[in-house]
């Protein structure tokens, strides 16, 4: 007895929103066209397939010009984007004449372009192609790969996102140590409570900063210089609450990265530094909102009032 396939009619927008609940990484898939020109497209459909042989897959809409190039390509590369490569993702998602102009890249296996500063890269030979409705599913056999260990760029519900450690993943030993402190005199002492609160706040904040490629003190330096441009290292430590050598190391790292510049004995943000500082403020605001959402407006107002009183304002 045969069974007829059930017919389904979905609202395309609602279906897309439902699919958007599955968070994905973001990649740029690259290859070479028959005329030798480089081709690259942004895709979130990448996934692992097999360990033996080493296979990966991704998919592309059949009616796009780039898809026709990949159909005949002998090799392609998967560039897994890092969390600070959102602009690159947007750039390669748009249709334009020369996507690679102004972007650093090198030629990989089979001529497929590979990008620096990614989270990871896979260089593949085409292994197969499967019909997937309005998409072709491309399977690649991995010939070489790079694992740079950088925090990846993610996509969820139509927006870019980054990876954070789950708060419930705190090691059990640390939780036990916290309970031991609660039983001692330090458990009720205001000074030790403040130190523990700051440490807990930073432990959840630090992994988020790493998605921007910054240490805690480097991020603080950018935020301070955003409001107080022109400070030198000694003036910065008043706001950074860190030793001068640590501030100097942060300044050197930020200057080497092109995020700050030395101006008349002090430091100011470059254009790239201002953009990075804006990212830091956005992340800091989001972390504060997440941390304090369990408290009422009255509790937060009292907390802020007490802090200002302690500072002396």
C-alpha positions, 0 to 999 in steps of 0.5 A: 500500500503506497502512501502519498506524501503530505502536501505542506504550504508554509508562510515563507517568512514564518518558515525562515524565522523558524529556521533562524532559531538554529544559530550557525557560523558564517563562512566565505566560500571561494573558488576560481572561475574558468577565466581565472577570476576569483569568486567568493560568496558568504554562506552559513550553510557549511557543515561537517559531513565525514571524518573518513574520508574527511568531507564537508558540505555547503549549499548554494541557490541554483539560480545565482551566477556564482552557483554556476561557477561552483558547479564546474569548479574542481576545488573550493575553499571554506573560510570560517569568519572570526567575530571581527570580520562582520564587514567582510561577511557583508561585503561578500554577501553583496553582488558586485563586480570585483569583490576581492578589490581591497581585500587581502588574500592568497591563492590556495589549493586549486587557485581558491582564495583563502583569507588571513585572520579567519577562525579556520580554513578548509581547502577542498577538492570537489567530491560531489553535488546533490540536488537539494530543491532550490539549492545545490549541496556541494560536498568537498574532500578536505585536502588541507586545513588551518585552525587559528582558534579565533572566536567565530562570527555567528548568525542567529535570527537574522542578526550577527552574534558571537559565542559566549561561555554559558554561565552554568558552565562554571567549574564545580570546584569554583562553586564549592570554594564560593560556598566555603567563603560564605561560611567564613568572616569574609562572607559578610565583609563588604570589601570582600563582597565587592571584590567577589562581585567584580570578579564574578562580573569580569569572569562572564565579561572577559570571554565576550571581550575575547570575541573582539580580540581584546584583553580586559585592560585593552578594552578599558583603555579604548573606553577611557580614551573614547571619553578622555582623549590625550591621556598618557599612561600615568594618567590612564592608570587612574581610570584603568585601576591597573599598574603603569606597566600593564597600562603601557603594555596595553597601549603598545598593543593597541598602537601596534594594532592601529587602534590608537596613536600617540599625540603630543605625549598622550594617546587618542583613538584612530578611526579603527580604534573609534569603531572598536571602542563603539563595539566595546561600549555595545558589548559592555552595555549588553553585558550590564543589561544582562547582569542587572535584568534580575533587579528592579529599577529601585534596586539598581538606583540604590546600588548606583547611589551607594557606589557613587557615595563610596567613590565620593561623588 
